Amino acid sequence: MQEFDIPIFKKTYELYKNFHFVRNTAPKQERYTIFLKCENIILEIIEGILEASELYKNEKMPVLRKTSRKLNLLRVFVRLMKDTESIKLKDYTVMEEEIDEIGRMLGGWIKSTKE
């Protein structure tokens, strides 16, 4: 499937795999609260990317904007996990870098869709 070859999908897929590993090392109480919420948001971002990849250019914008909002929400929750010491600083740094890169890719996709 062509949509699995796009770089933003691959990067988000890797983010989920890394997040899943970090979630499994977290305290049980945390796994079923903010970690679960973040995991669901990442899955929604993946869904949005796949959905947008199948739409015509003039139909993509609402899906891309919604996906961008989800990514921003994920940023806030990951920062909150760091601030509450639910994740190690090292894990936060890696996730933050991945989220930032996905954000740049998504921003470029939105910009190219507007043109």
C-alpha positions as CSV (number, residue, x, y, z in Angstrom):
1,M,0.0,0.0,0.0
2,Q,1.4,3.4,-1.1
3,E,0.2,5.2,2.1
4,F,2.6,3.1,4.2
5,D,5.6,4.4,2.2
6,I,5.1,8.1,3.2
7,P,7.7,9.4,5.6
8,I,5.3,11.0,8.0
9,F,3.5,7.7,8.4
10,K,6.7,5.8,9.1
11,K,7.8,8.5,11.6
12,T,4.5,8.3,13.5
13,Y,4.6,4.5,13.4
14,E,8.0,4.7,15.1
15,L,6.7,7.2,17.6
16,Y,4.0,4.7,18.6
17,K,6.5,1.8,18.9
18,N,8.8,3.9,21.1
19,F,5.9,5.2,23.2
20,H,4.6,1.7,23.7
21,F,8.0,0.6,25.0
22,V,8.1,3.6,27.5
23,R,4.5,2.9,28.5
24,N,5.4,-0.7,29.5
25,T,8.1,0.5,31.8
26,A,5.9,3.1,33.5
27,P,4.2,2.5,36.9
28,K,0.9,0.7,36.6
29,Q,-1.1,3.6,37.8
30,E,0.3,5.9,35.1
31,R,-0.2,3.3,32.3
32,Y,-4.0,3.5,32.6
33,T,-4.3,7.3,32.8
34,I,-2.3,9.7,30.8
35,F,-0.3,7.0,29.0
36,L,-3.5,5.5,27.7
37,K,-4.7,8.9,26.6
38,C,-1.5,9.6,24.7
39,E,-1.5,6.2,23.1
40,N,-5.0,6.8,21.8
41,I,-4.0,10.2,20.5
42,I,-1.0,8.7,18.6
43,L,-3.4,6.1,17.1
44,E,-5.8,8.9,16.0
45,I,-2.8,10.8,14.4
46,I,-1.9,7.6,12.5
47,E,-5.6,7.3,11.4
48,G,-5.6,10.9,10.2
49,I,-2.4,10.5,8.2
50,L,-3.7,7.4,6.5
51,E,-7.1,9.0,5.8
52,A,-5.5,12.2,4.4
53,S,-3.2,10.1,2.2
54,E,-6.3,8.6,0.5
55,L,-8.1,11.8,-0.1
56,Y,-8.0,14.2,-3.1
57,K,-6.0,17.3,-2.5
58,N,-9.0,19.5,-2.1
59,E,-10.5,17.2,0.6
60,K,-7.3,16.8,2.8
61,M,-7.3,20.1,4.7
62,P,-10.0,19.3,7.4
63,V,-8.3,16.0,8.1
64,L,-4.8,17.5,8.2
65,R,-5.9,20.3,10.5
66,K,-7.6,17.9,12.9
67,T,-4.5,15.7,12.9
68,S,-2.4,18.8,13.6
69,R,-4.6,19.6,16.6
70,K,-4.2,16.1,17.9
71,L,-0.4,16.4,17.6
72,N,-0.5,19.6,19.6
73,L,-2.6,17.9,22.3
74,L,-0.1,15.1,22.4
75,R,2.7,17.6,22.9
76,V,1.0,19.0,26.0
77,F,0.3,15.6,27.5
78,V,3.9,14.4,26.9
79,R,5.2,17.5,28.5
80,L,2.8,16.9,31.4
81,M,4.1,13.4,31.8
82,K,7.7,14.9,32.1
83,D,6.6,17.5,34.6
84,T,4.9,14.9,36.8
85,E,7.9,12.6,36.4
86,S,5.8,9.9,34.8
87,I,8.6,9.4,32.2
88,K,12.3,9.8,32.4
89,L,13.8,13.0,30.9
90,K,15.7,10.9,28.3
91,D,12.4,9.3,27.1
92,Y,10.8,12.7,27.0
93,T,13.6,14.2,25.0
94,V,13.4,11.4,22.4
95,M,9.6,11.7,22.1
96,E,9.7,15.5,21.9
97,E,12.1,15.3,19.0
98,E,9.9,12.8,17.2
99,I,6.8,14.8,17.8
100,D,8.6,18.0,16.6
101,E,9.7,16.2,13.4
102,I,6.2,14.9,12.8
103,G,4.9,18.4,13.3
104,R,7.3,19.8,10.7
105,M,6.3,17.1,8.2
106,L,2.6,17.7,8.9
107,G,3.1,21.5,8.6
108,G,4.8,21.0,5.2
109,W,1.9,18.8,4.1
110,I,-0.6,21.4,5.2
111,K,1.3,24.1,3.4
112,S,1.6,22.1,0.2
113,T,-2.1,21.3,0.3
114,K,-3.0,25.0,0.6
115,E,-1.1,25.9,-2.6
